């Protein structure tokens, strides 16, 4: 039976349906001394003929550079007909803003850009400049296949296999099969082991994770691992206590074990995890100020280095 967090992680991997989504990306103000804007948000319209993942990543990376203004995202995935595009254009007309797109159909592109010119809105293709660069270098035309990166090839099924493996080996389950993993994450509670594992699995990396629980010896199978890359995740005691307190408040839960949020006890947990990594020569990553993506990138770098080493 799946735990609640495993069900949530699986649901987060599904593709969005062909409807518009709106979302405000909140950020803390930087405290600039300049005169504040009349509005601290802007509308950001993302029009895609596929899932919109490429658009979301590029748009958020750019918007993050403007800390005093929050984008209100409007995502229109799977836009492959004039009718679907008209639905997006209606919302763009009602909430004018920046328009970014990844469309390959020339007719749809023409309609979208013409409407944006009429409304006086900035409109840009995210893939267009890159495709033209490729075309110039490769001296060949594009195939114009929407969502071409989402084909059911060997890489796709490798990702599905990795996700299944990661779900089965989450939170210390089935430690007897961990030697088949590419990566095994170890760490105390609230060091982002599960979300990092899911993120890695989405990239085809079979990942297991094992919690380090005070008073509970680490399973011998984990200490004997020789095939996968074992990485320790740790954070500052202050950060872990903060996350644990927020989690208990959010769940309206109560724990009789006061050491779970006692700073001194948590500091000893972190110290133990670091001693364990040193003992086994496992690399460790401080996740105190890292996002899940940054932690996963650091793990991938370690995995690449491991695979390049002879033997």
C-alpha positions in Angstrom: 0.0 0.0 0.0 1.3 3.5 -0.9 1.8 6.1 1.8 0.2 9.5 1.5 3.4 11.2 0.4 4.1 8.5 -2.2 0.7 9.0 -3.7 1.2 12.7 -3.8 4.6 12.4 -5.5 3.2 10.1 -8.1 0.3 12.5 -8.9 2.8 15.4 -9.3 4.4 13.5 -12.2 1.3 13.5 -14.4 0.9 15.8 -17.4 -1.5 18.7 -17.2 -4.8 18.5 -19.2 -5.6 20.7 -22.1 -7.1 23.6 -20.1 -5.8 26.9 -18.9 -4.1 27.1 -15.5 -3.4 30.3 -13.5 -1.0 30.5 -10.7 0.7 33.4 -8.8 4.4 32.8 -8.0 5.0 34.5 -4.7 8.4 35.9 -3.7 9.7 37.9 -0.8 10.5 41.6 -1.6 14.1 42.5 -1.6 13.6 45.7 0.3 14.9 47.9 -2.4 15.0 51.6 -1.7 13.5 52.5 -5.1 9.9 53.6 -5.4 7.7 50.6 -5.4 5.6 49.7 -8.5 1.9 50.5 -8.5 1.3 46.7 -9.1 3.6 44.1 -7.8 2.5 41.4 -10.3 2.2 40.9 -14.0 0.4 38.4 -16.2 2.6 35.8 -17.9 0.9 33.7 -20.6 2.5 30.4 -21.6 1.1 28.8 -24.8 2.4 25.4 -25.7 1.4 22.6 -28.2 2.8 20.0 -25.7 2.9 19.8 -21.9 4.4 23.3 -21.4 7.3 22.0 -19.2 9.9 23.8 -21.3 8.0 27.1 -21.2 7.5 26.8 -17.4 11.2 26.2 -16.7 12.4 29.1 -19.0 9.8 31.5 -17.8 10.4 30.9 -14.1 14.1 31.2 -14.5 13.7 34.6 -16.2 11.0 35.8 -13.8 13.1 34.9 -10.8 15.5 37.7 -11.7 12.8 40.3 -10.8 12.3 39.8 -7.1 10.0 42.7 -6.6 7.4 41.6 -9.1 5.5 38.3 -9.1 4.2 36.6 -12.3 0.6 35.4 -12.5 1.1 32.3 -14.7 -1.5 31.3 -17.2 -0.6 28.0 -18.8 -2.3 26.7 -22.0 -0.9 23.2 -22.7 -1.8 21.0 -25.7 -2.8 23.9 -28.0 -2.9 22.2 -31.4 -6.0 23.7 -33.1 -7.4 27.2 -33.8 -10.3 26.6 -31.4 -7.8 25.8 -28.6 -5.8 28.8 -29.4 -8.9 31.1 -29.4 -9.6 30.1 -25.8 -6.1 31.2 -24.9 -6.4 34.4 -26.9 -9.6 35.3 -25.0 -7.8 35.1 -21.7 -4.8 37.0 -23.0 -7.2 39.7 -24.1 -8.8 39.9 -20.7 -5.5 39.8 -18.8 -2.8 41.5 -20.9 0.8 40.6 -20.2 3.9 38.9 -21.5 3.2 36.0 -24.0 5.7 33.2 -24.4 5.1 30.2 -26.7 6.4 26.9 -27.9 4.2 26.3 -31.0 5.4 24.7 -34.2 2.4 25.2 -36.4 3.1 28.3 -38.6 -0.6 29.1 -38.9 -1.2 29.1 -35.2 2.0 31.1 -34.7 0.8 33.7 -37.2 -2.6 34.1 -35.4 -1.0 34.4 -32.0 1.6 36.9 -33.0 -1.0 39.0 -35.0 -3.3 39.2 -32.0 -0.4 40.2 -29.7 0.6 43.0 -32.1 -3.0 44.1 -32.2 -3.0 44.2 -28.3 0.4 45.8 -28.1 1.8 42.9 -26.1 5.3 41.4 -26.1 5.3 37.9 -27.7 8.2 35.6 -28.1 8.9 32.0 -29.2 11.2 30.2 -26.7 12.2 27.5 -29.2 12.3 29.6 -32.3 15.9 31.1 -32.0 17.3 27.7 -30.9 15.6 25.9 -33.9 17.0 28.5 -36.3 20.5 28.1 -34.8 20.2 24.3 -35.2 18.9 24.7 -38.8 21.8 27.0 -39.8 24.4 24.6 -38.3 22.8 21.3 -39.5 21.6 22.6 -42.9 18.3 20.7 -42.5 14.7 21.5 -41.8 12.8 20.6 -38.6 10.3 17.9 -38.5 7.7 20.1 -36.7 6.6 17.3 -34.3 4.8 18.7 -31.3 6.0 17.2 -28.1 8.8 15.3 -29.9 10.8 15.0 -26.6 7.9 13.0 -25.0 8.1 9.9 -27.2 7.7 6.4 -25.9 11.3 5.4 -26.4 13.8 3.4 -24.3 14.7 6.5 -22.3 11.0 7.1 -21.5 10.6 3.5 -20.2 13.8 3.8 -18.3 12.3 6.8 -16.4 9.1 4.8 -15.7 11.2 1.9 -14.4 13.2 4.3 -12.2 10.0 5.8 -10.8 8.6 2.4 -9.9 11.9 1.4 -8.3 12.0 4.7 -6.3 8.4 4.3 -5.1 9.2 0.8 -3.9 12.4 1.8 -2.1 11.2 5.0 -0.5 11.7 5.8 3.2 13.8 2.7 4.0 11.5 0.1 2.4 12.9 -3.1 0.8 16.6 -2.4 1.8 17.5 -5.8 0.5 17.1 -4.5 -3.0 19.0 -1.2 -2.6 22.2 -2.6 -4.3 20.3 -2.4 -7.6 19.9 1.4 -7.2 21.9 4.0 -9.0 21.8 6.3 -6.0 20.8 5.8 -2.3 20.2 8.9 -0.2 20.6 8.7 3.6 19.8 11.4 6.1 17.7 12.3 9.2 14.1 13.3 9.0 13.2 16.4 6.9 16.3 16.6 4.7 14.2 16.3 1.4 15.2 12.7 0.7 11.9 11.7 -0.9 11.3 14.7 -3.2 14.9 14.5 -4.3 14.5 10.8 -5.0 11.4 11.5 -7.1 13.2 14.3 -9.0 16.1 12.0 -9.8 13.8 9.2 -10.8 12.1 11.5 -13.3 15.5 11.7 -15.0 15.9 8.0 -15.1 18.0 7.6 -12.0 16.9 4.6 -9.8 17.0 6.1 -6.4 16.3 4.7 -2.9 16.4 6.6 0.3 16.9 5.5 3.9 16.0 7.6 7.0 18.5 7.8 9.9 16.4 7.4 13.1 17.8 8.1 16.5 18.2 4.9 18.5 17.6 2.7 15.5 20.7 1.0 14.0 21.3 1.4 10.3 20.4 -1.7 8.4 23.5 -3.9 7.7 22.4 -4.1 4.0 22.8 -0.3 3.7 26.3 -0.3 5.3 27.4 -3.0 2.9 26.2 -1.3 -0.3 29.0 -1.3 -3.0 27.3 -0.7 -6.3 25.1 2.4 -5.9 26.4 5.9 -5.1 25.4 6.5 -1.5 25.0 10.2 -0.6 24.3 11.7 2.8 21.9 14.7 3.0 22.1 17.0 6.0 20.9 20.5 7.0 21.5 22.8 9.9 19.7 21.8 13.1 17.9 25.2 13.1 16.5 24.5 9.7 15.5 21.0 10.5 13.7 22.1 13.7 11.9 24.8 11.8 10.7 22.3 9.1 9.6 19.8 11.7 7.7 22.3 13.7 5.9 23.6 10.6 5.1 20.0 9.5 3.6 19.2 13.0 1.5 22.4 12.9 0.4 21.8 9.3 -0.7 18.2 10.2 -2.1 19.4 13.6 -0.2 16.6 15.0 1.4 16.0 18.4 4.5 14.0 19.2 5.3 12.8 22.7 8.9 12.6 21.7 10.1 16.2 22.5 13.5 15.4 21.1 12.0 15.5 17.6 12.1 19.3 17.7 14.7 19.8 20.4 17.6 21.7 18.9 20.3 19.9 20.9 18.9 16.5 20.0 18.6 17.4 16.4 22.2 18.6 16.4 23.3 15.2 17.6 21.2 13.5 14.9 23.0 15.6 12.2 26.4 15.0 13.8 25.7 11.2 13.8 24.7 11.3 10.1 27.9 13.1 9.2 30.0 10.7 11.2 28.4 7.8 9.5 29.1 9.3 6.0 32.7 9.9 7.0 33.1 6.4 8.3 31.9 4.9 5.0 33.4 7.6 2.8 30.0 8.6 1.5 29.9 12.1 0.0 27.4 14.4 1.7 25.5 17.5 0.7 24.3 20.4 2.8 20.7 21.0 1.8 20.1 23.9 4.2 19.8 26.5 1.5 19.4 24.2 -1.6 16.3 23.7 -3.6 15.3 20.1 -4.6 16.6 20.9 -8.1 20.0 22.1 -6.8 20.4 19.0 -4.5 19.5 16.7 -7.4 22.0 18.5 -9.7 24.7 18.0 -7.1 23.9 14.3 -6.8 23.9 13.9 -10.6 27.4 15.5 -10.7 28.6 13.1 -8.1 27.1 10.2 -10.0 28.7 11.3 -13.3 32.1 11.5 -11.5 31.6 8.0 -10.1 30.7 6.5 -13.5 33.8 8.1 -15.1 36.2 6.6 -12.6 37.8 3.4 -13.8 36.5 0.2 -12.3 
